[in-house]
Amino acid sequence: MTVPSYLAAVRESYDAVAADYVQLVKTPAELDPLSRAMLAAFAETVRAAGLGPVADLGCGPGRVTAHLAELGVPVFGIDLSPRMVELARRAYPDLTFTVGSMTAPAIGDGELGGVLAYFSTHHTPPEQLPVVFGEFHRTLAPGGRLMLASHVGEGQLLRPTQGYGGNPVSYESHLLPPERIAELLEGAGLTITARLIQEPDAGSKRTYATFLARKPEHPGPS
């Protein structure tokens, strides 16, 4: 099966930057208070629902996966980059990490109590997001929860040539308006329960948005 070129670019790029990524990216404990609060709120709703584990899709080196585990959430991680998965397994041997894609995760229908997509969807071409968000809906149990955090913008397409540590990368980043992300989530059958827009400040040069959503317990009218 041929891997789409954008997925191959993401995999190869994150394999290249993985070691420097671990050194340069903030740990969950170093995040700003609002970001930590959104993760805590997501964890609390997942625990309260008790519907199944959380899949951290695009888990990278597993730090946020481990943070959710510390918050009492059953969780496992999936990432496109074998190198990232290797680092995650090494750092958190008690958790499960596998190589895979959020476009077709090896997860059955309705198996999950939660899906976390933490800054892992912005490399996806906008026309492919309905596929990704459809997989979120498919794998969630009725009443299951989603948390999606992403860089946002006004439709900018970024094509960096260097990533973390100055390593060469070939992925693209698509900075969609928050309203468009919300529209696509709702189009996939998910109900948004909260959204947070964080503007650039001394700690971040970009605007980013966090969405909390749930899969309805009863399907809507066709």
Residue, then its C-alpha position, 0 to 999 in steps of 0.5 A: m500500500t502506497v503511503p501518501s506523500y504528506l505522511a511520508a514527509v511527516r514520518e521522515s521529518y520527525d524521525a530526523v528531529a526526534a532526539d532534538y525534539v525531546q531536548l527542546v519541547k516543553t514537558p507538560a509540567e512546563l506548559d502554561p496554566l491554561s494548557r495544563a488546565m485543559l489537559a486536566a479537564f479532559a482527563e477528568t471527563v474521560r475518567a468520569a465517563g469510564l468508557g475506555p482508554v484514551a488514544d494519544l494520536g501523534c504522541g511523539p516521545g510520549r510525554v503527554t501520554a505519560h502525563l495523562a497516565e499520571l492523571g489516572v487515565p488509561v492511555f496508549g500512544i500512536d505515532l507515525s515516526p518509528r524513532m519517536v515511538e522508540l524514544a517513548r517506549r524507552a522513557y515510559p516502559d510501562l505504557t504502550f506505544t505503537v507506530g501507526s497513522m491517525t488516518a487509519p489507526a488499528i483501533g476498532d469501532g467505539e473502543l475508546g473513551g477518549v482521543l487526544a490529538y495534541f498538536s498533531t493534526h496541523h501537518t494534515p492537508p485540510e482536504q484530508l482532515p474529514v478522514v482524520f476526524g471521521e476516524f476520531h468519531r469511529t473509534l470513540a464510544p458513544g459519549g467518548r471525549l476528544m481533545l484537539a489542540s492545534h496551531v491556527g491561523e488564517g489559512q497559511l501554508l508553511r513549508p519549513t526546511q529546518g526543524y528542531g535542532g536545525n535538522p532538515v524537514s519536508y513536512e508542511s503545516h496548515l494553519l486553519p482558522p479555529e472556526r474551520i476546525a470547529e466546522l470540520l469536527e462538527g461535520a464529523g459528528l462530534t459535538i464541541t463542548a469547549r474551545l480556547i484560543q490562546e494568542p501569541d505571548a512571550g512564551s509562544k509566537r503563534t496562536y493556538a486553539t484547543f477544542l474539547a468535544r464528545k461523540p453523541e450518545h445517540p446518533g442524530p436524525s439522518 
